[in-house]
Amino acid sequence: MSDLYVDMETLDRVRHNIECISELMKRPGREMEDVDGWSMGVDALARRMDDFGNEWSYGIGQIEKFSDAASEALLKVKQEFQRVDGELADALPRTRSQAGGGRK
């Protein structure tokens, strides 16, 4: 292998944690979307509760969307580093032998 080093264990752990964030946010997002302000009884409070539920649901949805995108990006980073590392490892022995270097 080449001297290129990426801590894949840490990369996998971070990616897993980000995926967990996305999963954790799905339920509260659905629940906040279903908030029924009219059950509060007071019109102004009911409207504000509906607005709050919609805004909160949107925000949670954004967190979910961005954490999914971050997880996918980390997977691509991992795959690309593995590909480049393999290519470097394959190229190193040829370069040494073509240059007359290496051990005999």
NORFENKA-V770905 format. One record per residue. PHI is phi in radians with two decimals (* if undefined). OMEGA is omega in degrees with one decimal (NA if undefined). Layout:
# NORFENKA-V770905
phi=PHI omega=OMEGA
phi=PHI omega=OMEGA
This chain:
# NORFENKA-V770905
phi=* omega=178.7
phi=-1.42 omega=178.7
phi=-1.52 omega=176.6
phi=-1.17 omega=-177.4
phi=-2.35 omega=171.4
phi=-2.28 omega=179.4
phi=-1.32 omega=-175.7
phi=-1.15 omega=178.6
phi=-1.10 omega=178.1
phi=-1.16 omega=178.1
phi=-1.04 omega=178.2
phi=-1.11 omega=-179.4
phi=-1.14 omega=178.7
phi=-1.10 omega=179.5
phi=-1.07 omega=178.5
phi=-1.07 omega=179.6
phi=-1.08 omega=178.7
phi=-1.15 omega=176.8
phi=-1.08 omega=178.7
phi=-1.12 omega=177.6
phi=-1.03 omega=179.7
phi=-1.04 omega=-179.7
phi=-1.14 omega=-179.8
phi=-1.10 omega=-175.2
phi=-1.44 omega=-176.8
phi=-1.09 omega=-176.8
phi=-1.12 omega=178.4
phi=-1.04 omega=178.0
phi=-1.07 omega=178.1
phi=-1.15 omega=-178.1
phi=-1.15 omega=-179.9
phi=-1.20 omega=177.6
phi=-1.12 omega=-177.4
phi=-1.54 omega=179.8
phi=-1.04 omega=179.9
phi=-1.90 omega=-178.5
phi=-1.11 omega=-176.5
phi=-1.20 omega=176.2
phi=-1.31 omega=179.5
phi=-1.30 omega=176.1
phi=1.67 omega=-178.5
phi=-1.74 omega=-173.7
phi=-0.95 omega=-177.6
phi=-1.10 omega=178.3
phi=-1.17 omega=179.6
phi=-1.09 omega=179.3
phi=-1.10 omega=-179.7
phi=-1.14 omega=177.5
phi=-1.12 omega=176.8
phi=-1.10 omega=178.2
phi=-1.07 omega=-180.0
phi=-1.05 omega=179.8
phi=-1.05 omega=179.4
phi=-1.18 omega=-180.0
phi=-1.14 omega=-179.9
phi=-1.10 omega=178.7
phi=-1.08 omega=178.4
phi=-1.09 omega=-179.7
phi=-1.06 omega=178.3
phi=-1.12 omega=177.1
phi=-1.06 omega=178.1
phi=-1.16 omega=177.3
phi=-1.04 omega=178.9
phi=-1.05 omega=-178.8
phi=-1.08 omega=-177.5
phi=-1.22 omega=178.1
phi=-1.21 omega=174.5
phi=-1.09 omega=179.8
phi=-1.12 omega=178.7
phi=-1.12 omega=178.5
phi=-1.09 omega=178.4
phi=-1.12 omega=179.4
phi=-1.12 omega=178.3
phi=-1.12 omega=176.7
phi=-1.10 omega=178.3
phi=-1.13 omega=177.0
phi=-1.03 omega=-179.9
phi=-1.04 omega=-178.5
phi=-1.09 omega=-179.1
phi=-1.20 omega=176.8
phi=-1.10 omega=178.1
phi=-1.11 omega=179.0
phi=-1.12 omega=-178.9
phi=-1.11 omega=179.2
phi=-1.05 omega=178.0
phi=-1.11 omega=178.7
phi=-1.12 omega=177.9
phi=-1.12 omega=179.7
phi=-1.09 omega=179.0
phi=-1.17 omega=-176.3
phi=-1.37 omega=-175.1
phi=-1.06 omega=-178.9
phi=-1.07 omega=179.2
phi=-1.14 omega=-178.5
phi=-1.12 omega=179.7
phi=-1.11 omega=-177.2
phi=-1.24 omega=179.1
phi=-1.24 omega=-178.8
phi=-1.50 omega=-178.8
phi=1.42 omega=-179.9
phi=-1.56 omega=179.0
phi=1.53 omega=-178.3
phi=-1.65 omega=179.3
phi=-1.97 omega=NA
